[in-house]
Amino acid sequence: MKRVFLFPGQGSQVVGMGKDFAATCPRVRELFEKAGELLAFDLAEICFEGPEEELKKTRVTQPALYVHSYAIGEVLAERGIKPDAAAGHSLGEYTALSVGGAFDFETGLKLVKIRAEGMQEAGLKNSGTMAAIVGLDRDTVEAVCRHARDEGTVVLANFNSPEQIVISGTVPAVKRAAEIAKEKGARLAQVLQVSGAFHSPLMEPAAKALTSALRAADIRRPKIPVISNVTGQPHESPDKIRELLARQLLSPVRWVETLQQLASEPDTQWYEVGAGNVLAGLLRRTVKGTRATGVGTVAALETVLAEEVRVVS
């Protein structure tokens, strides 16, 4: 049996995430404490108690999701449940690479810190937004974006499932594209509550800062296949990882191709490791007949452990 770990990205955060694990696992407490020291703010307090508005800030959200998912990955490993392959959606790609052995916890967190701060700052300097389009194919959404570019920048940002594509860019252009998408027959064309135009040219300032940090980071070839958001293929050399992580901020997330790449073997057990169940839903819509088990709480972990015992026995 092949185990695949999927790690969530921004939008999956929830107040209370990690609190139950920290109460029962010394290693999880240690990771949150280390993170607080490196970030220079009390990440545990914000994750466990809120307020929600603080947790939703990009500079907090991304480290929170990284630490939470990484910590659960360590707890799973202690229980003998390790991935044979991994992927993460946007921010989650850093967790996947860290769990996959490309860099250690602290290196990953430092990169995530720089990425998150850069993205938040870019969102403030270059006002932008994103919108989810459901029910139109890629060619049609590309045409919609072309027709809306008289209003500004708008590009395809996330290929989340065969029927859901997210677009990103300046506010007027994204709103116009959403209107055109509805005229073209989209079942949904909804502007999202986000703090910037992620995975678009508006993130160029953040990409420059991140490129410098990546150049200095100690990065190794992953020990397991970890799929790149940019290519939909496994990461390879450290230099290529550096290049692709920098490009990721400006490029669409090829999540459909990522899941299809990971689903090449029939006997696969999928786990969504971290907060929420967004990726489980996208998997179900993309790879028919599959399901991902969520591991975001201690209760969910206990269910997984009981199931693993049942399968082994």
C-alpha positions as CSV (number, residue, x, y, z in Angstrom):
1,M,0.0,0.0,0.0
2,K,1.2,3.5,-0.9
3,R,0.6,6.3,1.5
4,V,0.2,9.9,0.2
5,F,0.2,12.9,2.5
6,L,-1.5,16.1,1.3
7,F,-0.9,19.3,3.1
8,P,-3.4,22.2,3.1
9,G,-2.7,25.9,2.2
10,Q,-4.1,29.2,3.1
11,G,-7.8,29.2,3.8
12,S,-7.9,26.0,5.8
13,Q,-6.8,27.7,9.1
14,V,-9.2,27.6,12.1
15,V,-8.9,28.9,15.7
16,G,-8.0,26.0,18.0
17,M,-5.8,24.2,15.5
18,G,-3.1,22.2,17.2
19,K,-4.4,22.9,20.8
20,D,-5.4,19.3,21.4
21,F,-2.1,17.9,20.1
22,A,-0.1,20.4,22.2
23,A,-2.0,19.3,25.3
24,T,-1.0,15.6,24.8
25,C,2.3,15.6,22.8
26,P,5.4,17.2,24.2
27,R,7.0,17.3,20.7
28,V,4.1,19.4,19.4
29,R,4.5,21.9,22.2
30,E,8.2,22.1,21.5
31,L,7.6,22.8,17.8
32,F,5.1,25.6,18.6
33,E,7.5,27.1,21.1
34,K,10.4,27.0,18.6
35,A,8.1,28.7,16.1
36,G,7.2,31.4,18.5
37,E,10.9,32.2,19.1
38,L,11.7,32.3,15.4
39,L,8.7,34.3,14.4
40,A,8.9,36.7,17.4
41,F,5.2,36.4,18.2
42,D,3.2,33.8,20.2
43,L,2.0,31.5,17.4
44,A,0.6,29.0,19.8
45,E,-1.6,31.6,21.5
46,I,-3.0,32.8,18.2
47,C,-3.6,29.2,16.8
48,F,-5.1,27.9,20.0
49,E,-7.2,30.9,21.2
50,G,-7.4,33.4,18.3
51,P,-8.6,36.0,17.6
52,E,-9.7,34.8,14.2
53,E,-8.9,38.1,12.5
54,E,-5.3,37.8,13.7
55,L,-5.0,34.2,12.5
56,K,-6.3,35.2,9.1
57,K,-3.5,37.6,8.5
58,T,-1.2,36.1,5.8
59,R,2.0,36.6,7.9
60,V,0.4,34.5,10.7
61,T,-1.8,32.1,8.6
62,Q,1.1,30.6,6.6
63,P,3.4,29.8,9.5
64,A,0.4,28.5,11.5
65,L,-0.5,26.0,8.8
66,Y,3.1,25.0,8.3
67,V,3.8,24.3,12.0
68,H,0.4,22.6,12.6
69,S,0.7,20.2,9.6
70,Y,4.4,19.5,10.2
71,A,3.8,18.7,13.8
72,I,1.0,16.2,13.0
73,G,3.3,14.7,10.4
74,E,5.9,14.1,13.2
75,V,3.2,12.5,15.4
76,L,2.1,10.2,12.6
77,A,5.8,9.2,12.0
78,E,6.2,8.4,15.7
79,R,3.2,6.1,15.3
80,G,4.8,4.4,12.3
81,I,2.7,6.2,9.6
82,K,5.0,7.8,7.1
83,P,4.3,9.0,3.6
84,D,5.6,7.3,0.4
85,A,4.8,10.5,-1.5
86,A,3.6,14.0,-0.7
87,A,2.2,17.2,-2.0
88,G,0.9,20.5,-0.6
89,H,-1.4,23.2,-2.0
90,S,0.5,26.5,-2.4
91,L,1.9,27.1,1.2
92,G,1.4,23.4,1.8
93,E,4.2,22.6,-0.6
94,Y,6.7,23.8,2.0
95,T,5.3,21.4,4.5
96,A,5.4,18.6,2.0
97,L,9.1,19.3,1.2
98,S,10.0,19.5,4.9
99,V,8.3,16.3,5.8
100,G,9.8,14.8,2.7
101,G,13.3,15.6,3.9
102,A,14.2,18.5,1.5
103,F,14.9,20.8,4.5
104,D,14.5,20.8,8.2
105,F,11.7,22.3,10.3
106,E,13.5,25.6,11.1
107,T,14.7,26.1,7.5
108,G,11.1,25.6,6.2
109,L,9.7,27.9,8.8
110,K,12.2,30.7,8.0
111,L,11.3,30.4,4.3
112,V,7.6,30.4,5.1
113,K,8.1,33.5,7.3
114,I,9.7,35.4,4.5
115,R,7.1,34.2,1.9
116,A,4.2,35.1,4.2
117,E,5.5,38.6,5.1
118,G,6.4,39.3,1.4
119,M,3.0,38.2,0.2
120,Q,1.2,40.3,2.8
121,E,3.3,43.3,2.0
122,A,2.7,42.8,-1.8
123,G,-1.0,42.6,-1.2
124,L,-1.0,45.9,0.6
125,K,1.2,47.6,-2.1
126,N,-0.6,46.1,-5.1
127,S,-4.2,45.7,-4.3
128,G,-5.6,42.5,-5.7
129,T,-8.0,39.7,-5.2
130,M,-9.0,36.2,-6.5
131,A,-12.2,34.5,-7.7
132,A,-13.3,30.9,-7.9
133,I,-14.9,29.9,-11.2
134,V,-16.9,26.6,-11.3
135,G,-18.3,24.9,-14.4
136,L,-16.1,26.3,-17.2
137,D,-13.2,24.5,-18.8
138,R,-9.7,25.9,-18.9
139,D,-9.8,27.3,-22.4
140,T,-13.0,29.2,-21.6
141,V,-11.6,30.6,-18.4
142,E,-8.5,31.7,-20.3
143,A,-10.7,33.5,-22.8
144,V,-12.6,35.1,-20.0
145,C,-9.4,36.5,-18.5
146,R,-8.2,37.8,-21.9
147,H,-11.5,39.7,-22.4
148,A,-11.2,41.2,-18.9
149,R,-7.7,42.5,-19.2
150,D,-8.9,45.9,-20.4
151,E,-9.6,46.4,-16.7
152,G,-6.1,45.3,-15.5
153,T,-4.2,42.1,-14.7
154,V,-6.0,38.8,-14.4
155,V,-4.5,35.3,-14.8
156,L,-5.3,31.7,-14.0
157,A,-4.0,31.0,-10.5
158,N,-5.2,27.5,-9.3
159,F,-6.4,24.5,-11.2
160,N,-8.1,23.0,-8.2
161,S,-10.3,20.3,-9.8
162,P,-11.6,19.6,-13.3
163,E,-14.4,22.0,-12.7
164,Q,-12.9,24.6,-10.4
165,I,-10.3,27.2,-11.5
166,V,-9.3,30.2,-9.4
167,I,-8.3,33.4,-11.1
168,S,-6.1,36.2,-9.6
169,G,-5.2,39.8,-10.4
170,T,-6.2,43.4,-9.9
171,V,-9.7,44.0,-8.3
172,P,-11.4,45.6,-11.3
173,A,-10.1,42.9,-13.7
174,V,-11.0,40.0,-11.5
175,K,-14.5,41.4,-10.9
176,R,-15.0,41.9,-14.6
177,A,-13.8,38.4,-15.3
178,A,-16.3,37.0,-12.8
179,E,-19.1,38.8,-14.6
180,I,-18.0,37.5,-18.0
181,A,-17.7,34.0,-16.6
182,K,-21.3,34.1,-15.4
183,E,-22.4,35.3,-18.9
184,K,-20.5,32.3,-20.3
185,G,-22.5,29.9,-18.1
186,A,-20.3,29.4,-15.0
187,R,-22.3,27.7,-12.2
188,L,-20.3,29.9,-9.7
189,A,-18.1,32.9,-10.2
190,Q,-17.3,34.2,-6.7
191,V,-14.8,36.8,-5.7
192,L,-12.9,35.4,-2.6
193,Q,-12.0,37.1,0.7
194,V,-8.2,37.1,0.3
195,S,-5.5,39.6,1.1
196,G,-3.9,39.7,-2.3
197,A,-3.6,38.4,-5.8
198,F,-1.7,35.2,-5.0
199,H,0.0,33.3,-7.9
200,S,-0.1,36.3,-10.2
201,P,2.4,38.9,-11.4
202,L,1.3,41.1,-8.5
203,M,3.4,38.9,-6.2
204,E,6.6,39.8,-7.9
205,P,8.0,41.8,-4.9
206,A,7.5,38.8,-2.7
207,A,9.1,36.5,-5.2
208,K,12.2,38.6,-5.3
209,A,12.6,38.5,-1.5
210,L,11.9,34.8,-1.4
211,T,14.5,34.1,-4.2
212,S,17.3,35.5,-2.1
213,A,16.2,33.4,0.9
214,L,16.0,30.3,-1.1
215,R,19.4,30.8,-2.6
216,A,20.9,30.8,1.0
217,A,18.8,27.9,2.3
218,D,20.1,24.4,3.0
219,I,18.0,22.4,0.6
220,R,18.4,18.7,-0.3
221,R,16.8,16.3,-2.7
222,P,13.6,14.9,-1.1
223,K,13.7,11.4,0.3
224,I,10.3,10.6,-1.2
225,P,8.5,12.0,-4.3
226,V,7.2,15.5,-3.5
227,I,5.1,17.0,-6.3
228,S,5.8,20.6,-7.5
229,N,2.8,23.0,-7.8
230,V,4.4,24.6,-10.8
231,T,5.1,21.5,-12.9
232,G,2.8,18.8,-11.5
233,Q,5.9,16.5,-11.5
234,P,8.2,15.3,-8.7
235,H,10.8,17.8,-7.4
236,E,14.4,16.9,-8.3
237,S,17.6,18.8,-7.5
238,P,18.0,21.4,-4.8
239,D,18.6,24.1,-7.3
240,K,15.5,23.2,-9.2
241,I,13.5,23.2,-5.9
242,R,14.8,26.8,-5.3
243,E,13.7,27.9,-8.8
244,L,10.3,26.3,-8.6
245,L,9.4,27.6,-5.1
246,A,10.3,31.1,-6.3
247,R,8.2,30.7,-9.5
248,Q,5.3,29.2,-7.5
249,L,4.3,32.7,-6.2
250,L,3.8,33.9,-9.8
251,S,2.5,30.6,-11.4
252,P,-0.7,28.7,-11.3
253,V,-1.0,25.8,-8.8
254,R,-1.4,22.7,-11.0
255,W,-3.3,20.7,-8.4
256,V,-5.3,18.5,-10.8
257,E,-2.0,17.3,-12.4
258,T,-0.5,16.9,-9.0
259,L,-3.3,14.5,-7.8
260,Q,-3.3,12.6,-11.1
261,Q,0.5,12.1,-10.8
262,L,0.1,10.8,-7.2
263,A,-2.8,8.5,-8.2
264,S,-0.8,6.5,-10.7
265,E,-0.8,3.5,-8.3
266,P,-4.2,1.9,-7.5
267,D,-3.6,0.8,-3.9
268,T,-3.1,4.3,-2.4
269,Q,-4.1,5.5,1.0
270,W,-4.6,9.3,1.1
271,Y,-4.2,11.5,4.2
272,E,-5.0,15.2,4.4
273,V,-2.5,16.2,7.2
274,G,-3.5,19.4,8.9
275,A,-6.5,21.7,9.3
276,G,-9.7,21.4,7.3
277,N,-10.9,19.1,4.5
278,V,-10.5,21.2,1.4
279,L,-8.0,18.9,-0.2
280,A,-10.1,15.8,0.5
281,G,-13.0,17.4,-1.5
282,L,-10.7,18.3,-4.4
283,L,-9.3,14.8,-4.5
284,R,-12.8,13.3,-4.6
285,R,-13.7,15.5,-7.5
286,T,-10.5,14.9,-9.4
287,V,-9.7,11.2,-8.9
288,K,-12.9,9.2,-9.0
289,G,-13.4,6.5,-6.4
290,T,-10.8,7.9,-3.9
291,R,-11.1,9.5,-0.5
292,A,-8.6,11.2,1.8
293,T,-8.7,10.7,5.6
294,G,-8.3,13.9,7.5
295,V,-5.8,14.1,10.3
296,G,-6.2,17.5,11.9
297,T,-7.2,16.6,15.4
298,V,-6.2,14.0,18.1
299,A,-9.6,12.4,17.7
300,A,-9.0,12.0,13.9
301,L,-5.5,10.6,14.6
302,E,-7.0,7.9,17.0
303,T,-9.4,6.9,14.3
304,V,-6.5,6.6,11.8
305,L,-4.5,4.5,14.2
306,A,-7.4,2.2,14.9
307,E,-7.9,1.8,11.1
308,E,-4.2,1.0,10.5
309,V,-4.3,-1.7,13.2
310,R,-7.4,-3.2,11.6
311,V,-5.8,-3.2,8.1
312,V,-2.5,-4.8,9.4
313,S,-4.3,-7.4,11.5
